[in-house]
Amino acid sequence: MKSTQLTAARGSRPREDGFALIEKVRALSPAQGGDTPAAALTAYVGEDVRSRAVAAGYQAHIPKPVDPAALAALVSGLTKQG
């Protein structure tokens, strides 16, 4: 079975926000993917939003609109860490 290399989630989602999602992911064991690198993609910007995302368990906060080159570099860096 192929493991997940990166989780990217929108901060605002229909039934559950991205913060609740990452809390569930981080509650999993490493074998189940609990330590999978993750990035939050949100329309919100600011240090408070970035801090909340990192405190929730994301390694990165990516404000929209996303610069494709910056996103590619971030994904590359996060997947090398994992």
Backbone torsions as a table, in degrees:
resi	resn	phi	psi	omega
1	MET	NA	134.0	179.7
2	LYS	-81.2	133.1	-179.0
3	SER	-87.8	157.1	176.7
4	THR	-72.6	132.3	-179.4
5	GLN	-97.3	-23.1	-177.9
6	LEU	-159.7	139.0	173.2
7	THR	-112.6	128.4	174.5
8	ALA	-124.4	128.8	-176.5
9	ALA	-136.4	145.3	173.6
10	ARG	-73.4	142.0	178.1
11	GLY	-64.9	-38.4	-179.8
12	SER	-108.1	116.9	-179.9
13	ARG	-129.6	157.1	-178.0
14	PRO	-57.3	-66.1	-174.9
15	ARG	-91.7	-19.1	-174.1
16	GLU	-153.8	131.4	-179.3
17	ASP	-78.3	167.9	-177.4
18	GLY	-63.8	-24.4	178.7
19	PHE	-71.3	-40.0	176.2
20	ALA	-66.4	-38.2	178.8
21	LEU	-61.5	-48.2	-177.0
22	ILE	-68.1	-30.7	175.1
23	GLU	-62.4	-40.1	177.4
24	LYS	-66.7	-41.7	178.8
25	VAL	-62.5	-46.5	-177.6
26	ARG	-67.7	-19.7	177.3
27	ALA	-77.6	-13.7	178.7
28	LEU	-76.2	157.1	174.7
29	SER	-72.1	160.2	176.3
30	PRO	-56.0	-37.2	179.2
31	ALA	-64.5	-27.2	178.8
32	GLN	-91.8	-0.8	178.8
33	GLY	103.8	10.8	-177.6
34	GLY	-64.6	-18.7	179.3
35	ASP	-107.9	18.0	178.0
36	THR	-63.5	130.1	176.4
37	PRO	-57.5	144.6	-176.4
38	ALA	-143.3	147.2	177.8
39	ALA	-130.5	138.0	177.4
40	ALA	-98.2	125.7	175.9
41	LEU	-104.8	119.3	-177.9
42	THR	-138.1	159.9	174.7
43	ALA	-84.8	-5.5	-177.6
44	TYR	-94.7	139.7	179.2
45	VAL	-122.9	162.7	177.4
46	GLY	124.3	155.5	-178.2
47	GLU	-62.1	-36.6	-179.5
48	ASP	-64.2	-39.1	178.6
49	VAL	-69.8	-43.7	178.0
50	ARG	-61.0	-44.5	179.5
51	SER	-62.0	-41.3	179.2
52	ARG	-64.0	-40.9	-179.7
53	ALA	-63.9	-45.3	179.8
54	VAL	-66.4	-41.3	178.7
55	ALA	-63.8	-31.8	179.9
56	ALA	-73.7	-21.3	178.1
57	GLY	129.9	-0.8	176.3
58	TYR	-80.7	147.2	174.7
59	GLN	-83.5	-21.1	-176.5
60	ALA	-148.2	153.2	173.9
61	HIS	-119.8	125.2	-178.0
62	ILE	-117.7	107.7	177.6
63	PRO	-77.1	144.0	176.7
64	LYS	-90.0	151.6	-0.9
65	PRO	-70.6	147.7	-175.1
66	VAL	-92.5	131.8	172.9
67	ASP	-79.2	118.8	-175.9
68	PRO	-56.1	-40.4	-179.3
69	ALA	-67.2	-41.2	178.3
70	ALA	-65.9	-39.3	178.2
71	LEU	-64.0	-43.9	179.2
72	ALA	-61.4	-41.6	178.9
73	ALA	-65.2	-41.0	179.7
74	LEU	-65.0	-46.2	179.2
75	VAL	-60.5	-43.8	178.7
76	SER	-59.9	-45.4	-180.0
77	GLY	-65.5	-42.1	-179.6
78	LEU	-68.0	-38.4	-179.0
79	THR	-73.6	-24.4	175.7
80	LYS	-74.9	-28.1	179.8
81	GLN	-71.3	-36.4	-172.8
82	GLY	-74.1	NA	NA
